Amino acid sequence: MANSRKSPQSPKPGKRIAVALSGGLDSVVLLDTVCKAQAFQSQNIEEIWALHIHHGLQKPADEWLEFCEKLTAQYQKKKYPVAFDFRLLHLIPSAEGNIEARARTARYEALADLCAEHQIEDLLLAHHQNDQAETVLLQLLRGAGVAGLSAMPSERMISADQGPITIWRPLLGESREALEAYAKANQLKWIEDPSNQSTRYRRNAIRKDIIPRLGKIQPEAIANLARSAQLLGDAQFLLDRLAQADGKTILNQDHLELKPLLELHKHDLPAANNVLRYWLKLQNLAMPSQERLQSWWSDLQTVGANTQLKWLHDDHEIALWRGQLSVVKMQEQHTAGQWVFTPLPLRSKTLGLSLEWVNQAKASGSIEERQRSGAERLQLKSKTPRKTLKNLFQENAIPPWQRQAPLLFIDGQLIAVAGLGVSFPHLIGSGKRVLPEWQPAQ
């Protein structure tokens, strides 16, 4: 694409990058340009991973997977450093919720998992100018604000278990017509998703019905919509900076301090909304509707000092406790995992459980994991009484949603509580010893 508009930034140098390969026109063009780009060769990138997500929602999905694998093999034959991997998703079309939104969320999660598995820090997506224009129109129909109308950023960071991953969209400045011209000039083959022809999906309806009409009214409509998204993205950047300034006494690590937030709400509602939305963005949560936001403010203005609130939002709970708002993942309430016994060095001054006693308990099967029943007591320090777990959780400021912690019993005695500690009377300071630690499931 000789007239390609260069992005002001590009993936940082590294040994591996990834291209999300669906098999459609845009991703096929992206993979081809990445393989042939001298810029990537000069950055000493040793491997390009083509990552395919098999949604399993359509009959030809198996054929698309096979196509992507064969396409990657063709580049391998030409001595390009390309590797291939894929993930199978198990989405149920009849389940509750928007299937498009669920598929998109699952796709990003699967791509992030693949990147983490292969130690990839840069992931390239093939969204182009037409996609950006469609997204702007969709957000307009939803009544979105600046954040929604800024549509898809050319670069953003997402979190993964192995570290952050940067998502890049290097084709945002290219029209679909330019991609088709490139593909034909380079004799590329791609697959067509039959669902793209169905106008029962809103995005397809916009693509098939609205965009062509706008093009007749205004020839530069698509480019102008994409440019507006970029300008709104700049505006959102400034709003985020304002939220940081307004939220100096409100934003506290992962929490929101309720008292100063309500004070800001009292004097400047738009600023308070901006801080709240910025916090949700930091938590990687969807923006709430205006109606939901108004409902939250109504709840917050009527709470007492010790009131507990919970709102379900974007598959998470937003909980108010001790004057702070926190985001709680649903799985945090029922944590899966296991107790492990970590050996301590003989010269260590750290107290631990007798290794001999633990081994005997393992042999006799008297080590158990239990859930709270409500009557358990534990002594965590010397010269302190045994206290109920309820009191210990309160003293250690552990929020209610983390209090269904796993308990470790040995020979019928409570030995340790995840998040609290180990029974002091059972600890020794010499000889071979181990420390029980709760290890959550990955």
C-alpha positions in Angstrom: 0.0 0.0 0.0 2.1 2.8 -1.3 -0.1 5.5 0.1 -0.3 4.0 3.5 -0.4 6.5 6.3 2.3 5.7 8.8 1.4 5.3 12.5 3.3 7.7 14.8 4.3 4.7 16.9 5.0 1.0 16.2 5.5 -2.1 18.4 8.7 -2.0 20.4 11.6 -4.2 19.4 11.3 -7.7 20.6 11.8 -11.3 19.6 8.1 -12.1 19.0 5.0 -10.4 17.8 1.6 -11.8 17.0 -1.0 -11.2 14.3 -4.7 -12.1 15.0 -5.5 -14.1 11.9 -9.2 -14.8 11.2 -8.7 -15.6 7.5 -10.7 -12.6 6.3 -9.3 -10.0 3.9 -8.1 -7.5 6.6 -6.1 -10.0 8.7 -4.7 -11.8 5.6 -3.4 -8.4 4.3 -2.0 -7.6 7.8 -0.1 -10.8 8.0 1.3 -10.4 4.5 2.5 -6.8 5.2 4.0 -7.7 8.5 6.0 -10.6 6.9 7.3 -8.4 4.1 7.9 -5.3 6.2 11.6 -4.4 6.3 10.9 -2.4 9.5 10.1 -5.5 11.5 13.3 -7.2 10.1 15.4 -4.3 11.2 13.9 -4.5 14.7 15.3 -8.0 15.1 11.9 -9.7 15.4 12.7 -13.3 15.3 9.2 -14.8 15.2 5.8 -13.7 13.9 2.9 -15.7 15.4 -0.3 -16.0 13.5 -3.0 -16.6 16.2 -6.5 -17.9 15.2 -9.6 -18.1 17.4 -12.1 -20.8 16.5 -15.4 -19.6 17.8 -17.4 -22.7 16.8 -20.5 -20.6 16.1 -20.7 -21.4 12.4 -20.4 -24.6 10.3 -17.4 -23.4 8.2 -15.3 -22.6 11.3 -13.2 -25.8 10.9 -12.5 -24.8 7.3 -11.3 -21.3 8.4 -8.9 -22.9 10.9 -7.5 -25.1 8.2 -7.2 -22.2 5.8 -5.2 -20.1 8.4 -2.9 -23.0 9.2 -2.2 -23.6 5.5 -1.7 -19.9 4.9 0.9 -19.8 7.7 2.6 -22.8 6.2 2.9 -21.0 2.9 4.9 -18.2 4.5 7.0 -20.8 6.3 8.0 -22.3 2.9 9.1 -18.8 1.8 11.4 -18.7 4.8 9.4 -16.1 6.7 9.7 -16.7 10.5 6.0 -17.4 11.0 4.5 -19.8 13.6 0.8 -20.7 14.1 -1.4 -21.5 17.0 -5.1 -21.4 17.8 -7.7 -21.7 20.5 -11.1 -23.4 20.4 -14.0 -21.5 22.1 -17.2 -23.1 23.3 -19.8 -20.3 23.0 -23.5 -21.2 23.3 -25.6 -19.0 20.9 -28.7 -19.5 23.1 -27.1 -18.4 26.3 -28.1 -15.0 27.8 -26.4 -11.9 26.6 -25.4 -10.5 23.2 -23.6 -13.2 21.4 -21.5 -10.7 19.4 -20.3 -9.0 22.6 -19.6 -12.4 24.3 -17.7 -13.7 21.3 -15.6 -10.5 21.1 -14.8 -10.7 24.9 -13.9 -14.4 24.7 -11.7 -13.7 21.6 -9.7 -11.1 23.4 -9.2 -13.3 26.4 -8.1 -16.2 24.2 -5.7 -14.0 22.3 -4.2 -12.7 25.6 -3.8 -16.3 26.8 -2.0 -17.3 23.7 0.3 -14.3 23.9 1.1 -15.0 27.5 1.8 -18.7 26.6 4.2 -17.7 23.9 5.7 -14.8 25.7 4.4 -12.2 23.2 4.2 -8.6 24.3 2.8 -7.1 21.1 -0.4 -8.2 19.4 -1.5 -6.7 16.0 -5.2 -6.5 15.0 -6.4 -5.8 11.5 -9.2 -3.3 12.2 -9.3 -0.7 9.4 -10.8 2.7 8.6 -14.3 1.2 7.7 -14.4 -0.7 11.0 -13.6 2.5 12.9 -16.4 4.4 11.1 -18.9 1.6 11.8 -17.9 1.6 15.5 -18.5 5.4 15.7 -22.0 5.0 14.3 -22.8 2.1 16.6 -21.7 4.1 19.6 -23.8 7.1 18.4 -26.8 4.8 18.2 -26.1 3.7 21.8 -25.9 7.3 23.0 -22.3 6.9 24.0 -20.1 9.7 25.4 -16.6 10.8 24.5 -15.0 7.5 25.5 -17.4 5.4 23.4 -17.2 7.7 20.4 -13.4 7.7 20.4 -14.0 4.1 19.2 -10.9 1.9 18.8 -7.5 3.3 19.8 -4.5 2.6 17.6 -2.7 1.4 20.6 -3.8 0.2 24.1 -2.5 -2.0 26.9 -4.2 -5.0 28.3 -3.3 -7.1 31.4 -2.4 -10.8 31.2 -1.1 -13.3 33.8 2.5 -13.1 32.4 2.5 -9.3 32.1 1.0 -6.5 30.0 0.3 -6.9 26.3 0.2 -4.0 23.9 -2.5 -4.2 21.2 -1.7 -2.4 17.9 -4.1 -1.5 15.0 -1.7 -0.5 12.2 -4.4 -0.5 9.5 -6.8 2.0 11.1 -5.7 4.6 8.5 -6.5 2.3 5.6 -9.9 1.9 3.9 -11.3 -1.5 3.0 -10.9 -0.5 -0.7 -7.2 0.0 -0.2 -6.9 -3.4 1.5 -8.7 -5.1 -1.4 -6.4 -3.4 -3.9 -3.3 -4.6 -2.0 -4.7 -8.1 -1.8 -5.4 -8.3 -5.5 -2.1 -6.8 -6.5 -0.3 -9.4 -4.4 -2.5 -12.3 -5.4 -3.7 -13.0 -1.9 -6.6 -15.3 -1.1 -9.0 -14.9 1.8 -12.3 -16.3 3.1 -15.6 -14.5 3.4 -17.7 -14.9 6.6 -21.3 -15.6 5.5 -22.6 -14.0 8.6 -21.2 -10.6 7.3 -24.0 -10.7 4.8 -26.8 -10.8 7.4 -28.2 -7.4 8.3 -29.9 -8.7 11.4 -26.6 -7.8 13.2 -26.4 -4.1 13.8 -22.8 -3.7 12.6 -23.6 -5.5 9.4 -26.7 -3.4 8.9 -24.6 -0.3 9.2 -21.9 -1.7 6.9 -24.4 -2.8 4.2 -27.1 -0.1 4.4 -25.8 3.1 6.2 -22.2 3.4 5.1 -22.8 3.2 1.4 -25.6 5.9 1.6 -23.3 8.1 3.7 -20.6 7.6 1.0 -23.0 8.9 -1.7 -23.9 12.0 0.4 -20.3 12.7 1.5 -17.5 10.9 -0.4 -15.1 11.3 2.5 -17.7 10.1 5.1 -15.7 7.1 6.3 -12.4 8.9 6.6 -14.1 11.8 8.4 -15.8 9.5 10.9 -12.5 7.8 11.6 -10.8 11.2 12.0 -13.6 12.3 14.4 -12.9 9.2 16.5 -9.2 10.2 16.7 -10.1 13.7 17.8 -12.4 12.4 20.4 -9.7 10.0 21.6 -7.5 13.1 22.1 -10.4 14.7 24.1 -10.8 11.5 26.2 -7.0 11.7 27.0 -7.6 15.2 28.4 -10.6 14.0 30.4 -8.6 11.2 31.9 -5.9 13.8 32.9 -8.7 15.9 34.5 -10.0 12.9 36.3 -6.5 12.2 37.8 -6.4 15.8 39.0 -10.0 15.8 40.4 -9.4 12.4 41.9 -6.3 13.0 43.9 -8.1 12.4 47.2 -10.6 10.0 45.7 -8.6 7.5 43.7 -6.8 5.2 46.2 -5.0 2.3 44.4 -7.9 0.0 43.5 -10.5 1.8 45.6 -12.6 4.9 45.5 -12.9 7.0 48.6 -16.7 7.7 49.0 -16.7 10.8 51.2 -14.6 13.1 48.8 -16.4 11.5 45.8 -19.8 12.6 47.2 -18.3 16.0 48.0 -17.2 16.4 44.4 -20.6 15.1 43.2 -22.3 17.8 45.3 -20.5 20.7 43.7 -19.6 19.3 40.2 -21.6 16.4 38.9 -19.8 16.2 35.5 -16.4 16.0 37.3 -17.7 13.3 39.6 -19.0 11.3 36.7 -15.7 11.7 35.0 -13.8 10.4 38.0 -16.1 7.4 38.4 -15.9 6.5 34.7 -12.1 6.9 34.8 -11.9 4.5 37.8 -14.1 2.0 35.9 -11.7 2.3 32.9 -8.7 1.6 35.2 -10.5 -1.6 36.3 -11.1 -2.6 32.7 -14.9 -2.5 33.1 -17.5 -1.3 30.6 -18.9 2.2 30.9 -22.3 2.2 32.6 -25.4 3.7 31.0 -26.6 7.1 32.1 -29.6 5.5 33.8 -27.3 3.1 35.8 -25.0 5.9 36.8 -27.9 7.9 38.1 -29.1 4.9 40.1 -25.7 4.5 41.6 -25.5 8.1 42.7 -29.0 7.7 44.2 -27.8 4.7 46.3 -24.6 6.4 47.4 -26.4 9.5 48.6 -28.6 7.5 51.0 -26.0 5.2 52.6 -24.9 5.4 56.2 -21.4 5.1 57.6 -21.4 1.3 57.9 -23.7 0.5 55.0 -22.7 -2.2 52.5 -23.8 -1.9 48.9 -23.3 -4.2 46.0 -23.9 -3.6 42.3 -23.6 -6.2 39.6 -21.8 -4.6 36.6 -20.0 -6.2 33.6 -19.8 -9.6 35.3 -18.2 -8.0 38.4 -19.6 -6.7 41.6 -18.9 -3.1 42.7 -19.0 -3.2 46.5 -19.1 -0.4 49.1 -17.4 -1.3 52.4 -15.9 1.0 55.0 -16.4 4.1 52.9 -14.6 2.6 49.9 -15.9 1.3 46.5 -14.1 -1.8 45.3 -14.4 -4.0 42.2 -14.9 -7.7 43.1 -14.5 -10.5 40.5 -17.2 -13.0 41.0 -14.8 -15.9 41.4 -13.1 -14.1 44.4 -16.1 -15.1 46.5 -15.4 -18.8 46.0 -11.7 -19.2 45.5 -10.5 -22.5 44.2 -7.0 -23.8 44.9 -5.0 -25.9 47.4 -2.8 -25.7 50.5 0.9 -26.2 49.9 3.6 -26.7 52.5 6.7 -24.7 51.7 10.0 -25.9 53.3 11.9 -23.4 55.4 15.7 -23.3 55.5 17.1 -24.8 58.7 18.9 -21.6 59.6 15.8 -19.5 59.0 14.3 -17.7 62.0 10.8 -18.0 60.5 8.5 -20.1 62.6 6.8 -23.0 60.8 5.0 -26.4 61.3 7.0 -29.5 62.2 7.8 -31.3 58.9 7.6 -34.7 60.7 4.1 -33.9 62.1 2.8 -32.7 58.6 4.2 -35.8 57.0 2.5 -38.0 59.5 -0.8 -36.2 58.9 -0.4 -36.7 55.2 0.2 -40.4 55.7 -2.9 -40.7 57.9 -5.1 -38.6 55.7 -5.8 -36.1 58.5 -5.1 -32.9 56.5 -8.3 -31.3 55.4 -9.5 -28.1 53.7 -12.7 -26.8 55.0 -15.0 -23.7 54.6 -16.0 -21.5 57.5 -18.9 -22.7 59.7 -19.0 -19.6 61.9 -17.6 -20.9 65.2 -13.8 -21.2 64.4 -11.2 -19.5 66.6 -7.5 -18.9 66.0 -4.6 -17.4 67.9 -2.2 -15.6 65.5 0.3 -14.1 67.9 2.0 -15.0 71.2 0.4 -13.7 74.4 -2.9 -13.0 72.6 -6.2 -14.8 73.1 -7.8 -17.0 70.5 -10.3 -14.9 68.6 -13.2 -15.7 66.3 -12.4 -15.5 62.6 -15.1 -12.8 62.4 -13.1 -10.6 64.8 -9.8 -11.3 63.1 -11.2 -10.5 59.7 -12.5 -7.2 61.0 -9.2 -6.3 62.8 -7.3 -7.0 59.6 -9.7 -5.0 57.5 -10.5 -7.9 55.2 -13.6 -7.1 53.2 -16.7 -9.3 53.5 -16.3 -10.8 50.0 -12.9 -12.3 51.0 -14.1 -13.8 54.3 -15.2 -17.2 52.9 -11.5 -18.1 53.0 -10.3 -21.7 52.9 -9.3 -23.2 56.3 -6.6 -25.7 56.9 -7.3 -28.4 59.5 -4.7 -31.0 60.7 -5.8 -33.8 63.1 -9.1 -31.9 63.5 -7.4 -28.7 64.6 -7.6 -25.4 62.8 -4.1 -24.6 61.7 -4.3 -21.8 59.1 -6.7 -19.5 57.4 -6.0 -18.1 53.9 -5.4 -14.4 54.1 -5.0 -14.3 57.9 -2.2 -16.6 59.0 -1.2 -19.7 60.9 -2.1 -20.9 64.4 0.8 -19.6 66.7 0.6 -22.5 69.3 1.4 -25.0 66.5 4.6 -23.2 65.2 8.1 -24.2 66.1 11.4 -22.3 65.6 13.9 -25.1 65.0 14.3 -28.4 63.2 12.8 -29.2 59.8 9.6 -27.2 59.3 7.3 -26.0 56.6 4.9 -23.1 56.2 1.4 -23.7 54.9 0.4 -21.3 52.2 -2.9 -21.1 50.2 -2.2 -21.3 46.4 -5.2 -20.2 44.3 -6.0 -22.1 41.2 -4.8 -20.4 38.0 
